[in-house]
Structures are given as structure tokens and as C-alpha cells.
Amino acid sequence: MTPNCWNDATTYDFPALVEGLNRYLRLKAMPVALKRFKTEAEMAAVPRLRRPPAGERFAFDQIVGQSRWLGFTLGITQENLMGPQCGAVIGLAPRDPEWLSGRLMHGVWYGTLEDSAAHQAAMSCASYGDYAAVAVSPLASGRLDNPDLCLVYGTPGQMITFINGLQYRNYQKYSFTCVGESACADSWGNALKTGEPSLSMPCYAERKFGGVLDEEMLMAIPPRYLPQVVAGLAALSENGLRYPIPNHGLQKSPLDSIAASYGPDR
């Protein structure tokens, strides 16, 4: 087992974890594993790895989209990406003065160059210089033996249920960010930077190019949290707290439903 970027060499049963996520959350698309490699040669050893066609340049959300919707295991370097905006988030391109200037966004997403530069500075990005390549693969496939991140897409109802499972034991309050466009900085960028679960509202580009559905949000999370999530979801299900969440009705007292969950004395 190759350690991931968190030096975690645990052997996780990813097929069972994905089965648990699907059982309790009814996900539409496959959860995705993401792993970075120090050299392109190390990445090339991944089983059944595909590479983008020669000369083609993609947004990284397209690479992830091909994995979660089509089941591909894909590997890329910065040369396969459409530019440094994608590469900087995952640590393949530097946050250099041109990137930080905001000129790319000026007059498109933000009305002044100062606003554009402030957006670039606010983006959470993985550190640059440690890794040369990134691969993604369906999490259940096991082709990435110990990924840096697991990417789970779902509706707001699925995401709050996911977080409820995460918080069932070892409670922690989570705070999530929103940079606006380039929201991959709020998900995989922030998770790679901090090692913490990172929820985002995917942006225009992720929806236009990456196949993200209108109702979907994205959770990027290191794999060590997933057993805790699935165990928490199982406990919540035993308590009758399940997804999809049934609507009780606007004009009916909630007391009988509360009693069913909390007991008659609450």
C-alpha cells in the first residue's frame, strides 16, 4: 500500500465504503478517487490508466467528470490542462504574479482588476512543486490504492446527511468557503491544502464543462474520514433518520414525528 499525501498507508475497503454511501445516500454518480504523483512515471504504473489524446487540453473538472460518469481512470500533467487556473488548484502550476494579477478574470467574472486579483488571492490551492502528475479513478475500482482525496457529488439533502454521518462520532463544526467562480478551490483545492472535509457549490465552469448537474454539490474529503461517515450513516438509519428525507407536511403538528425519533419524553 502506497501512502497518500497525508502519509496514510491504511488499507481501506473502498468497494464496501462506496456500497455504504450508495445504500444510505442513493448517489447518482460514482465517487471518485484523486491521487497525486511525484513523477509522471509513477503515475504511469496505475492499472488501466488512460491519458488524454495528444494535443488535447482539458479543464480538470472534465477529467473528474469522465471518471465519475464514464468510469475512466485518467492521468494528467500540467501539459494536459487548458491553463494554470486548473493546475494551480491541484498543485501542478505555480501561483505566479501573472496568475495572481487577476487579468484572466477581469471584465468577465469581476468588474475591476482589483476584484479579480482579490479572487485569485482568496483561492485555496495545493502547494506547488511536490507533485508532477494527478490521476483520478472511480473510488470503488481500487486502481488508486490510497488516494489523497475522495470526491463525492450529491444534492443538498444528500450532503447534509453525509455531514450528519460524519458528525455522529467525534463531533466537529465544519465551515466551508465560497470563492465564486473557480469553486474547485473550495473543494479539492481546500481539501488538499488543509486535509479537512471541504464542501463546495460547483461553479459555472464545473457545470458547463465538468458534467456537474444543476442540483449537485461536491464534497472533497481525505479517505480516513469515510469509515466514520458510513458508520455514522448506518447509526442514523437505525434511528430512523434516512435519505431521502420524507416531507412531514406544513399543516400537521411535528410532535408525533419528534416522538418517534427522540422518544415520548423529549
Backbone as JSON, one array per atom type, in Angstrom:
{
  "sequence": "MTPNCWNDATTYDFPALVEGLNRYLRLKAMPVALKRFKTEAEMAAVPRLRRPPAGERFAFDQIVGQSRWLGFTLGITQENLMGPQCGAVIGLAPRDPEWLSGRLMHGVWYGTLEDSAAHQAAMSCASYGDYAAVAVSPLASGRLDNPDLCLVYGTPGQMITFINGLQYRNYQKYSFTCVGESACADSWGNALKTGEPSLSMPCYAERKFGGVLDEEMLMAIPPRYLPQVVAGLAALSENGLRYPIPNHGLQKSPLDSIAASYGPDR",
  "N": [[0.85, -1.19, 0.0], [0.72, 2.09, -1.0], [1.57, 5.04, 0.65], [-0.59, 7.91, 0.98], [-0.77, 11.5, 0.34], [-1.06, 12.38, 2.9], [0.44, 10.75, 4.38], [-0.83, 8.42, 5.0], [-1.19, 5.06, 5.15], [-3.16, 3.2, 5.35], [-5.17, 0.32, 4.73], [-8.02, 0.54, 3.05], [-11.36, -0.58, 2.62], [-12.55, 0.15, -0.09], [-14.6, -0.56, -2.05], [-16.63, -1.54, -0.28], [-17.09, 0.74, 1.26], [-18.04, 2.55, -0.67], [-20.31, 1.15, -1.41], [-21.75, 1.41, 0.96], [-22.12, 4.22, 1.03], [-23.75, 4.51, -1.24], [-25.93, 2.95, -0.44], [-27.02, 4.37, 1.72], [-27.25, 6.98, 0.81], [-28.0, 7.02, -1.86], [-26.62, 7.77, -4.27], [-26.14, 9.42, -7.45], [-23.99, 9.29, -9.22], [-20.69, 7.87, -9.59], [-18.52, 7.89, -6.76], [-15.28, 9.43, -6.69], [-11.78, 8.79, -6.79], [-8.83, 10.63, -6.11], [-5.47, 11.14, -6.77], [-2.15, 12.3, -6.3], [1.09, 12.3, -7.89], [4.61, 12.06, -7.58], [6.2, 11.82, -9.8], [5.77, 11.54, -13.36], [6.24, 9.0, -14.3], [5.68, 7.34, -12.09], [2.92, 7.67, -11.95], [2.22, 6.47, -14.36], [2.28, 3.79, -13.82], [-0.17, 3.07, -12.81], [-2.9, 0.84, -12.91], [-4.66, 0.24, -15.95], [-4.65, 2.82, -16.88], [-5.67, 5.73, -18.56], [-4.66, 8.27, -20.89], [-5.06, 11.7, -21.83], [-5.94, 12.51, -25.25], [-3.28, 13.19, -27.58], [-2.29, 16.52, -27.83], [-4.74, 17.52, -27.03], [-6.36, 19.65, -24.68], [-7.64, 19.96, -21.46], [-10.11, 21.06, -19.06], [-9.69, 20.54, -15.56], [-11.95, 19.71, -14.2], [-13.34, 18.39, -16.2], [-11.81, 16.1, -16.49], [-12.26, 14.83, -14.02], [-15.03, 14.54, -14.32], [-15.2, 12.68, -16.45], [-14.31, 10.44, -15.14], [-16.21, 9.99, -13.04], [-18.67, 9.78, -14.36], [-18.22, 8.15, -16.61], [-16.53, 6.16, -15.81], [-13.78, 6.13, -16.21], [-10.23, 5.73, -15.69], [-8.0, 8.17, -15.36], [-5.02, 9.95, -16.17], [-3.08, 12.9, -15.73], [-0.83, 15.58, -16.59], [0.43, 18.94, -16.12], [0.64, 19.8, -18.74], [-1.53, 18.7, -20.02], [-3.65, 20.2, -19.28], [-5.92, 22.99, -19.67], [-4.89, 25.39, -18.85], [-3.15, 27.45, -16.36], [-4.99, 28.06, -14.36], [-6.57, 25.85, -13.62], [-4.45, 24.09, -13.0], [-3.04, 25.26, -10.86], [-4.71, 24.96, -8.66], [-4.59, 22.25, -7.99], [-1.95, 21.96, -7.52], [-0.15, 21.7, -9.65], [0.7, 23.85, -11.12], [2.29, 27.04, -10.69], [1.33, 29.66, -8.4], [1.9, 32.25, -9.71], [3.06, 35.69, -10.35], [1.59, 36.57, -12.64], [-0.65, 34.87, -12.61], [-1.74, 35.58, -10.14], [-2.41, 38.2, -10.66], [-4.97, 38.49, -11.69], [-5.8, 39.13, -14.24], [-6.92, 37.38, -16.09], [-9.56, 36.99, -15.24], [-10.61, 39.51, -15.2], [-13.11, 41.77, -16.05], [-14.72, 39.77, -16.95], [-15.63, 37.86, -14.93], [-15.36, 39.55, -12.79], [-15.59, 43.0, -11.91], [-13.52, 44.85, -11.68], [-9.93, 45.1, -11.92], [-8.77, 44.9, -9.45], [-10.71, 43.53, -7.95], [-10.64, 41.1, -9.33], [-8.01, 40.25, -8.81], [-8.19, 39.99, -6.05], [-9.92, 37.84, -5.89], [-8.32, 35.77, -6.99], [-6.29, 35.67, -5.07], [-7.75, 34.76, -2.92], [-8.33, 32.12, -3.45], [-8.1, 28.74, -2.45], [-5.38, 26.66, -2.69], [-3.46, 23.74, -3.52], [-0.09, 23.1, -2.43], [2.68, 24.02, -4.47], [5.06, 22.26, -6.49], [5.69, 19.83, -5.34], [4.51, 17.67, -6.6], [4.07, 16.07, -9.79], [2.13, 14.99, -11.38], [-1.31, 13.92, -11.72], [-3.88, 11.64, -10.98], [-7.16, 10.33, -11.55], [-9.87, 8.19, -10.6], [-12.63, 5.86, -10.54], [-13.7, 5.43, -7.23], [-14.36, 2.94, -6.12], [-13.03, 1.16, -7.74], [-10.41, 0.6, -7.0], [-8.03, 1.11, -8.29], [-6.4, 3.27, -7.74], [-4.48, 3.02, -5.14], [-4.38, 4.2, -2.58], [-5.86, 6.94, -2.25], [-5.35, 10.55, -2.32], [-7.58, 12.19, -2.0], [-11.14, 11.75, -1.76], [-13.88, 12.21, -3.84], [-17.13, 13.22, -3.69], [-20.24, 13.6, -5.07], [-23.41, 15.18, -4.73], [-26.89, 15.91, -3.94], [-28.14, 18.82, -2.09], [-29.63, 17.72, 0.07], [-28.53, 15.13, 0.25], [-25.91, 15.85, 0.89], [-26.09, 17.17, 3.41], [-26.95, 15.03, 4.9], [-24.76, 13.32, 4.6], [-22.85, 14.86, 6.02], [-24.06, 14.82, 8.53], [-23.67, 12.1, 9.12], [-20.86, 12.1, 9.26], [-20.51, 13.65, 11.54], [-21.56, 12.14, 13.59], [-20.0, 10.69, 15.38], [-17.14, 11.89, 17.2], [-17.6, 14.71, 17.13], [-17.5, 17.68, 15.19], [-17.64, 21.08, 14.3], [-18.11, 22.26, 11.05], [-16.81, 24.54, 8.67], [-17.33, 26.04, 5.58], [-16.18, 27.37, 2.45], [-16.67, 29.92, -0.11], [-15.54, 30.92, -3.05], [-16.72, 31.73, -5.33], [-16.65, 31.83, -8.83], [-14.37, 29.36, -10.15], [-14.7, 27.39, -8.2], [-13.65, 24.95, -7.6], [-11.49, 25.43, -6.03], [-12.61, 25.63, -3.54], [-13.3, 23.05, -2.99], [-11.6, 20.47, -3.94], [-9.18, 21.92, -3.94], [-9.08, 23.24, -1.4], [-9.3, 21.04, 0.31], [-6.97, 19.59, -0.31], [-5.13, 21.42, 0.57], [-5.64, 21.72, 3.33], [-6.34, 19.24, 4.45], [-8.83, 18.73, 5.44], [-12.39, 17.91, 5.44], [-14.14, 19.28, 2.68], [-16.61, 21.18, 1.4], [-18.35, 22.26, -1.5], [-20.17, 24.58, -3.63], [-20.43, 23.78, -6.8], [-19.05, 25.58, -9.59], [-19.83, 27.74, -12.44], [-18.11, 26.89, -14.57], [-17.53, 24.23, -13.81], [-20.03, 23.12, -14.09], [-20.65, 23.65, -16.76], [-18.54, 22.46, -18.22], [-17.69, 20.2, -16.77], [-19.73, 18.39, -16.36], [-21.29, 18.56, -14.07], [-24.3, 18.35, -12.35], [-27.25, 20.45, -12.16], [-28.37, 20.42, -9.6], [-26.35, 19.55, -7.95], [-23.87, 19.33, -5.35], [-20.45, 19.32, -4.12], [-18.39, 17.25, -2.23], [-15.17, 17.11, -1.08], [-12.86, 14.98, 0.35], [-10.47, 13.6, 2.58], [-9.52, 10.11, 2.59], [-9.49, 8.92, 5.13], [-11.66, 9.75, 6.61], [-13.91, 8.48, 5.61], [-14.75, 5.83, 6.6], [-15.8, 6.62, 9.1], [-17.9, 8.29, 8.26], [-19.64, 6.46, 6.91], [-20.22, 4.64, 8.98], [-21.51, 6.4, 10.72], [-23.74, 7.12, 9.13], [-25.03, 4.64, 9.05], [-25.74, 4.36, 11.75], [-27.49, 6.54, 12.05], [-29.48, 5.73, 10.29], [-30.46, 3.51, 11.67], [-31.71, 4.87, 13.67], [-33.87, 5.83, 12.38], [-33.44, 8.01, 10.8], [-33.13, 8.89, 7.71], [-32.08, 9.08, 4.26], [-33.92, 9.31, 1.19], [-35.22, 12.32, 2.69], [-38.3, 12.3, 4.16], [-41.12, 14.41, 3.56], [-42.82, 16.01, 6.1], [-45.06, 17.64, 6.16], [-46.75, 20.78, 6.01], [-48.88, 21.58, 7.6], [-49.35, 19.94, 9.72], [-48.92, 18.88, 13.04], [-45.61, 18.48, 14.3], [-45.11, 16.81, 16.44], [-45.61, 14.04, 16.78], [-43.82, 12.88, 15.0], [-41.41, 13.83, 16.05], [-41.47, 12.52, 18.51], [-41.18, 9.9, 17.65], [-38.53, 9.83, 16.84], [-37.02, 10.92, 18.99], [-38.09, 9.97, 21.32], [-40.82, 9.67, 23.73], [-40.6, 11.48, 25.82], [-39.3, 13.81, 25.18]],
  "CA": [[0.0, 0.0, 0.0], [1.49, 3.32, -1.1], [0.95, 6.12, 1.44], [-1.05, 9.09, 0.24], [-0.05, 12.73, 0.7], [-1.19, 12.56, 4.35], [1.23, 9.67, 4.96], [-1.79, 7.41, 5.44], [-1.0, 3.82, 4.41], [-4.22, 2.28, 5.76], [-5.88, -0.4, 3.68], [-9.46, 0.79, 3.16], [-12.22, -1.38, 1.75], [-13.3, 1.18, -0.82], [-15.88, -1.05, -2.58], [-17.62, -1.59, 0.79], [-17.42, 2.12, 1.65], [-18.9, 3.1, -1.72], [-21.61, 0.48, -1.28], [-22.44, 2.05, 2.07], [-22.58, 5.54, 0.61], [-24.89, 4.33, -2.15], [-27.08, 2.41, 0.3], [-27.63, 5.37, 2.61], [-27.42, 8.29, 0.16], [-28.56, 6.84, -3.21], [-25.88, 8.68, -5.15], [-26.39, 9.24, -8.88], [-22.75, 9.03, -9.95], [-19.67, 7.17, -8.81], [-17.47, 8.64, -6.07], [-14.02, 9.43, -7.43], [-10.52, 8.88, -6.07], [-7.84, 11.55, -6.7], [-4.14, 10.94, -6.17], [-1.05, 12.98, -6.96], [2.31, 11.5, -8.0], [5.79, 12.9, -7.66], [6.72, 11.76, -11.17], [4.85, 11.0, -14.36], [6.48, 7.55, -14.4], [4.93, 6.69, -11.01], [1.52, 7.65, -12.35], [2.05, 5.56, -15.5], [2.14, 2.42, -13.32], [-1.55, 2.83, -12.38], [-3.56, -0.09, -13.83], [-5.7, 0.66, -16.91], [-4.61, 4.28, -16.94], [-5.83, 6.43, -19.83], [-4.11, 9.61, -20.99], [-5.79, 12.5, -22.82], [-5.37, 12.45, -26.6], [-2.19, 14.13, -27.83], [-2.7, 17.83, -28.31], [-5.98, 17.97, -26.38], [-6.2, 20.28, -23.36], [-8.9, 19.85, -20.76], [-10.29, 21.55, -17.7], [-9.56, 19.39, -14.67], [-13.28, 19.18, -13.86], [-13.69, 17.44, -17.24], [-11.11, 14.85, -16.16], [-13.04, 14.23, -12.94], [-16.33, 14.16, -14.87], [-15.06, 11.44, -17.21], [-14.15, 9.34, -14.19], [-17.41, 9.68, -12.26], [-19.8, 9.41, -15.22], [-17.86, 7.13, -17.61], [-15.75, 5.1, -15.18], [-12.41, 6.12, -16.7], [-9.08, 6.06, -14.87], [-7.3, 9.13, -16.2], [-3.87, 10.62, -15.6], [-2.72, 14.13, -16.44], [0.17, 16.52, -16.11], [0.01, 20.31, -16.44], [0.56, 19.95, -20.2], [-2.84, 18.23, -20.46], [-4.69, 21.11, -18.8], [-6.14, 24.16, -20.52], [-4.13, 26.53, -18.38], [-2.7, 27.4, -14.97], [-6.07, 28.22, -13.38], [-6.84, 24.5, -13.11], [-3.26, 23.45, -12.47], [-2.64, 25.82, -9.58], [-5.57, 24.45, -7.59], [-4.15, 20.92, -7.6], [-0.52, 21.99, -7.25], [0.67, 21.42, -10.82], [1.16, 25.12, -11.68], [2.55, 28.0, -9.6], [0.53, 30.88, -8.24], [2.9, 33.26, -10.02], [2.48, 37.04, -10.42], [0.56, 36.69, -13.68], [-1.85, 34.17, -12.1], [-2.29, 36.37, -9.04], [-2.83, 39.52, -11.12], [-6.4, 38.51, -11.95], [-6.12, 39.61, -15.58], [-7.77, 36.41, -16.78], [-10.94, 37.13, -14.8], [-11.02, 40.92, -15.24], [-14.12, 42.11, -17.04], [-15.54, 38.6, -17.24], [-16.31, 37.49, -13.68], [-15.21, 40.61, -11.79], [-15.68, 44.27, -12.59], [-12.26, 45.59, -11.65], [-8.75, 44.26, -11.8], [-8.56, 44.67, -8.02], [-11.61, 42.44, -7.56], [-10.13, 39.86, -9.92], [-6.82, 39.85, -8.06], [-8.63, 39.54, -4.73], [-10.45, 36.48, -6.07], [-7.21, 34.83, -7.16], [-5.6, 35.54, -3.78], [-8.62, 34.05, -1.98], [-8.48, 30.71, -3.81], [-7.3, 27.75, -1.72], [-4.66, 25.82, -3.65], [-2.42, 22.84, -3.02], [1.26, 23.63, -2.57], [3.29, 23.74, -5.77], [6.43, 21.78, -6.56], [5.87, 18.49, -4.76], [3.92, 16.63, -7.44], [4.14, 16.35, -11.22], [1.03, 14.36, -12.11], [-2.51, 13.63, -10.94], [-4.78, 10.66, -11.59], [-8.48, 10.13, -10.95], [-10.42, 6.89, -10.93], [-13.74, 5.51, -9.65], [-13.16, 5.04, -5.93], [-14.56, 1.51, -5.87], [-12.21, 0.32, -8.63], [-9.18, 0.22, -6.33], [-6.84, 1.32, -9.12], [-5.56, 4.19, -6.97], [-4.51, 2.19, -3.94], [-4.67, 5.0, -1.39], [-5.92, 8.28, -2.82], [-5.25, 11.74, -1.46], [-8.93, 12.67, -1.76], [-12.33, 11.12, -2.33], [-14.8, 13.24, -4.32], [-18.5, 12.71, -3.64], [-21.21, 14.59, -5.55], [-24.77, 14.87, -4.3], [-27.82, 17.01, -3.73], [-28.02, 19.38, -0.74], [-30.14, 16.76, 1.04], [-27.52, 14.08, 0.43], [-24.72, 16.4, 1.52], [-26.29, 17.38, 4.84], [-26.99, 13.7, 5.51], [-23.35, 12.9, 4.64], [-22.2, 15.57, 7.12], [-24.62, 14.25, 9.76], [-22.94, 10.86, 9.37], [-19.5, 12.47, 9.66], [-20.52, 14.26, 12.88], [-22.2, 11.28, 14.58], [-18.93, 10.49, 16.37], [-16.04, 12.86, 17.12], [-18.28, 15.89, 16.57], [-16.77, 18.9, 14.87], [-18.34, 22.04, 13.46], [-17.38, 22.5, 9.81], [-17.04, 25.79, 7.96], [-16.99, 25.89, 4.18], [-15.94, 28.64, 1.81], [-17.19, 30.12, -1.46], [-14.82, 31.95, -3.8], [-17.46, 32.06, -6.55], [-16.08, 31.08, -9.95], [-13.2, 28.56, -9.73], [-15.09, 26.81, -6.92], [-12.81, 23.79, -7.29], [-10.62, 25.85, -4.93], [-13.33, 25.38, -2.29], [-13.43, 21.6, -2.78], [-10.33, 19.74, -3.9], [-8.08, 22.8, -3.56], [-9.05, 23.45, 0.06], [-9.05, 19.76, 0.97], [-5.55, 19.27, -0.47], [-4.36, 22.39, 1.36], [-5.89, 21.63, 4.77], [-6.6, 17.89, 4.92], [-10.14, 18.71, 6.06], [-13.54, 17.81, 4.53], [-14.37, 20.57, 2.04], [-17.84, 21.17, 0.61], [-18.47, 23.42, -2.39], [-21.19, 24.72, -4.66], [-19.66, 23.84, -8.04], [-19.22, 26.84, -10.29], [-20.28, 27.73, -13.83], [-17.24, 26.06, -15.4], [-17.71, 22.83, -13.45], [-21.31, 22.66, -14.63], [-20.61, 23.73, -18.23], [-17.55, 21.56, -18.8], [-17.41, 19.01, -15.98], [-20.88, 17.49, -16.24], [-21.93, 18.66, -12.76], [-25.72, 18.62, -12.52], [-27.71, 21.7, -11.57], [-28.7, 20.26, -8.19], [-25.28, 18.87, -7.23], [-22.77, 19.92, -4.6], [-19.28, 18.44, -4.13], [-17.6, 17.07, -1.02], [-13.83, 16.56, -1.23], [-12.58, 14.53, 1.71], [-9.45, 12.55, 2.68], [-10.17, 8.81, 2.79], [-9.57, 8.48, 6.54], [-12.95, 10.12, 7.17], [-15.04, 7.75, 5.03], [-15.33, 4.84, 7.51], [-16.59, 7.35, 10.09], [-19.13, 8.73, 7.61], [-20.55, 5.33, 6.65], [-20.69, 4.15, 10.28], [-22.49, 7.36, 11.2], [-24.97, 6.97, 8.34], [-25.7, 3.42, 9.5], [-26.36, 4.64, 13.05], [-28.63, 7.41, 11.81], [-30.53, 4.92, 9.69], [-31.07, 2.73, 12.74], [-32.55, 5.8, 14.43], [-34.97, 6.27, 11.53], [-33.07, 9.25, 10.12], [-32.66, 8.33, 6.45], [-32.27, 9.79, 3.0], [-34.43, 10.68, 1.12], [-35.91, 12.8, 3.88], [-39.72, 12.47, 3.82], [-41.73, 15.67, 3.98], [-43.84, 15.77, 7.13], [-46.25, 18.43, 5.87], [-46.72, 22.11, 6.61], [-50.03, 21.89, 8.46], [-49.52, 18.85, 10.68], [-48.0, 19.02, 14.16], [-44.45, 17.58, 14.2], [-44.81, 16.17, 17.72], [-45.56, 12.57, 16.68], [-42.56, 12.54, 14.33], [-40.35, 14.08, 17.03], [-41.52, 11.45, 19.5], [-40.66, 8.67, 17.05], [-37.08, 9.9, 16.78], [-36.35, 11.3, 20.25], [-38.75, 9.35, 22.47], [-42.02, 10.4, 24.13], [-40.35, 12.44, 26.89], [-38.49, 14.95, 24.71]],
  "C": [[0.89, 1.25, 0.0], [0.84, 4.42, -0.26], [0.47, 7.26, 0.54], [-0.32, 10.33, 0.75], [-0.14, 13.03, 2.19], [-0.38, 11.53, 5.12], [0.33, 8.6, 5.59], [-1.62, 6.18, 4.56], [-2.03, 2.77, 4.8], [-4.81, 1.58, 4.55], [-7.38, -0.24, 3.91], [-10.21, -0.13, 2.2], [-13.12, -0.42, 0.98], [-14.58, 0.65, -1.47], [-16.97, -1.1, -1.51], [-18.03, -0.18, 1.22], [-18.33, 2.76, 0.61], [-20.27, 2.45, -1.67], [-22.42, 1.08, -0.14], [-22.95, 3.43, 1.72], [-23.79, 5.44, -0.31], [-26.13, 3.83, -1.42], [-27.78, 3.52, 1.08], [-27.93, 6.7, 1.93], [-28.02, 8.2, -1.24], [-27.92, 7.81, -4.2], [-26.18, 8.38, -6.62], [-25.14, 8.82, -9.63], [-21.72, 8.45, -9.0], [-18.78, 8.14, -8.04], [-16.11, 8.42, -6.74], [-12.85, 9.52, -6.46], [-9.59, 9.82, -6.84], [-6.52, 11.32, -5.98], [-3.09, 11.65, -7.0], [0.22, 12.11, -6.9], [3.5, 12.44, -8.18], [6.4, 12.91, -9.06], [5.64, 11.2, -12.09], [5.01, 9.49, -14.49], [5.74, 6.79, -13.3], [3.45, 6.61, -11.38], [1.27, 6.63, -13.46], [1.89, 4.11, -15.06], [0.72, 2.1, -12.84], [-2.23, 1.9, -13.37], [-4.63, 0.59, -14.68], [-5.79, 2.18, -17.02], [-4.8, 4.76, -18.38], [-5.12, 7.77, -19.74], [-4.94, 10.4, -22.0], [-5.15, 12.38, -24.2], [-4.29, 13.52, -26.8], [-2.74, 15.44, -28.4], [-3.97, 18.37, -27.69], [-5.66, 18.57, -25.01], [-7.58, 20.37, -22.71], [-8.91, 20.73, -19.51], [-10.23, 20.35, -16.76], [-10.93, 18.85, -14.25], [-13.8, 18.25, -14.95], [-13.04, 16.08, -16.97], [-11.87, 14.11, -15.07], [-14.39, 13.74, -13.47], [-16.26, 12.87, -15.67], [-14.93, 10.23, -16.29], [-15.47, 8.99, -13.53], [-18.59, 9.28, -13.11], [-19.48, 8.24, -16.15], [-17.01, 6.0, -17.04], [-14.3, 5.04, -15.61], [-11.42, 6.34, -15.54], [-8.16, 6.9, -15.73], [-6.13, 9.76, -15.46], [-3.48, 11.82, -16.42], [-1.5, 14.78, -15.79], [-0.32, 17.92, -16.49], [-0.15, 20.51, -17.94], [-0.79, 19.5, -20.76], [-3.96, 19.17, -20.08], [-4.75, 22.36, -19.66], [-5.38, 25.39, -20.07], [-3.81, 26.43, -16.91], [-3.81, 27.57, -13.95], [-6.44, 26.88, -12.77], [-5.62, 23.92, -12.39], [-2.85, 23.97, -11.1], [-3.44, 25.24, -8.43], [-5.08, 23.1, -7.09], [-2.63, 20.83, -7.46], [0.37, 21.67, -8.43], [1.22, 22.69, -11.48], [1.35, 26.11, -10.54], [1.52, 29.11, -9.57], [1.48, 32.07, -8.46], [2.25, 34.64, -10.16], [1.41, 37.2, -11.49], [-0.74, 36.04, -13.22], [-2.53, 35.02, -11.03], [-2.82, 37.73, -9.49], [-4.33, 39.62, -11.35], [-6.78, 38.93, -13.36], [-7.04, 38.66, -16.34], [-9.25, 36.61, -16.47], [-11.48, 38.56, -14.99], [-11.99, 41.19, -16.39], [-14.99, 40.96, -17.46], [-16.34, 38.24, -16.0], [-16.29, 38.62, -12.66], [-15.0, 41.95, -12.49], [-14.44, 45.11, -12.58], [-11.1, 44.61, -11.54], [-8.45, 43.96, -10.34], [-9.44, 43.55, -7.51], [-11.1, 41.1, -8.08], [-8.91, 39.35, -9.17], [-7.19, 39.35, -6.67], [-9.2, 38.13, -4.8], [-9.32, 35.47, -6.17], [-6.49, 34.59, -5.83], [-6.41, 34.72, -2.79], [-8.73, 32.57, -2.26], [-7.56, 29.83, -2.96], [-6.68, 26.79, -2.73], [-3.68, 24.9, -2.94], [-1.05, 23.47, -3.24], [1.87, 23.17, -3.89], [4.7, 23.19, -5.6], [6.66, 20.38, -6.03], [5.41, 17.37, -5.68], [3.92, 17.07, -8.9], [2.95, 15.82, -12.0], [-0.11, 14.04, -11.16], [-3.32, 12.6, -11.71], [-6.1, 10.63, -10.83], [-9.02, 8.8, -11.43], [-11.66, 6.66, -10.07], [-13.22, 4.93, -8.35], [-13.26, 3.54, -5.7], [-13.67, 0.62, -6.71], [-10.94, -0.16, -7.96], [-7.93, 0.45, -7.14], [-5.89, 2.34, -8.52], [-5.56, 3.67, -5.54], [-4.79, 2.97, -2.66], [-4.71, 6.47, -1.8], [-5.7, 9.38, -1.8], [-6.64, 12.22, -1.06], [-9.96, 11.73, -2.36], [-13.31, 12.24, -2.66], [-16.19, 12.64, -4.43], [-19.43, 13.84, -4.05], [-22.6, 14.18, -5.09], [-25.61, 16.12, -4.17], [-27.58, 17.63, -2.35], [-28.53, 18.44, 0.34], [-29.17, 15.63, 1.3], [-26.3, 14.61, 1.17], [-24.92, 16.66, 3.01], [-26.39, 16.04, 5.56], [-25.59, 13.12, 5.63], [-22.65, 13.55, 5.84], [-22.76, 15.1, 8.46], [-23.93, 12.94, 10.13], [-21.53, 11.12, 9.86], [-19.46, 12.96, 11.11], [-21.1, 13.35, 13.95], [-21.24, 10.91, 15.71], [-17.86, 11.55, 16.15], [-16.55, 14.17, 16.52], [-17.31, 17.04, 16.34], [-17.67, 19.79, 14.03], [-17.48, 22.32, 12.24], [-17.79, 23.84, 9.2], [-16.53, 25.62, 6.54], [-16.96, 27.25, 3.51], [-16.6, 28.71, 0.44], [-16.43, 31.26, -2.12], [-15.59, 32.41, -5.03], [-16.95, 31.21, -7.7], [-14.74, 30.49, -9.52], [-13.47, 27.9, -8.39], [-14.38, 25.5, -6.63], [-11.8, 24.13, -6.2], [-11.28, 25.62, -3.57], [-13.44, 23.9, -1.98], [-12.07, 20.95, -2.79], [-9.15, 20.64, -3.58], [-7.96, 22.95, -2.06], [-8.75, 22.15, 0.8], [-7.58, 19.35, 0.85], [-4.68, 20.21, 0.37], [-4.46, 22.1, 2.86], [-6.01, 20.21, 5.31], [-7.95, 17.73, 5.58], [-11.24, 18.47, 5.03], [-13.9, 19.19, 3.99], [-15.56, 20.46, 1.08], [-17.9, 22.42, -0.26], [-19.77, 23.39, -3.17], [-20.44, 24.83, -5.98], [-20.06, 25.03, -8.91], [-19.72, 26.63, -11.72], [-19.44, 26.78, -14.68], [-17.4, 24.58, -15.09], [-19.01, 22.27, -14.03], [-21.31, 22.66, -16.16], [-19.71, 22.67, -18.83], [-17.43, 20.22, -18.08], [-18.58, 18.07, -15.77], [-21.56, 17.52, -14.89], [-23.38, 19.09, -12.96], [-26.13, 19.86, -11.74], [-27.91, 21.58, -10.07], [-27.54, 19.73, -7.36], [-24.35, 19.82, -6.48], [-21.64, 18.89, -4.58], [-18.61, 18.44, -2.76], [-16.26, 16.43, -1.4], [-13.31, 16.22, 0.16], [-11.45, 13.49, 1.7], [-10.09, 11.21, 3.06], [-10.32, 8.39, 4.24], [-10.92, 8.8, 7.17], [-14.08, 9.19, 6.72], [-15.58, 6.64, 5.93], [-16.21, 5.47, 8.58], [-17.92, 7.82, 9.51], [-20.11, 7.58, 7.46], [-21.07, 4.74, 7.96], [-21.73, 5.1, 10.86], [-23.8, 7.29, 10.45], [-25.74, 5.73, 8.76], [-26.4, 3.64, 10.83], [-27.58, 5.53, 12.89], [-29.8, 6.64, 11.21], [-31.24, 4.06, 10.73], [-32.01, 3.59, 13.6], [-33.73, 6.33, 13.62], [-34.69, 7.55, 10.77], [-32.37, 8.89, 8.82], [-32.87, 9.31, 5.3], [-32.94, 8.84, 2.01], [-35.26, 11.04, 2.35], [-37.38, 13.03, 3.54], [-40.26, 13.79, 4.35], [-42.88, 15.4, 4.93], [-45.15, 16.49, 6.82], [-46.25, 19.73, 6.65], [-47.78, 22.32, 7.69], [-50.34, 20.77, 9.46], [-48.49, 19.02, 11.79], [-46.84, 18.03, 14.04], [-44.25, 16.7, 15.43], [-44.75, 14.65, 17.61], [-44.28, 12.11, 15.99], [-41.37, 12.75, 15.28], [-40.3, 12.96, 18.06], [-40.95, 10.15, 18.95], [-39.14, 8.67, 17.02], [-36.43, 10.07, 18.14], [-36.92, 10.59, 21.47], [-39.87, 10.22, 23.0], [-41.76, 11.5, 25.16], [-39.57, 13.66, 26.44], [-39.36, 16.16, 24.49]]
}
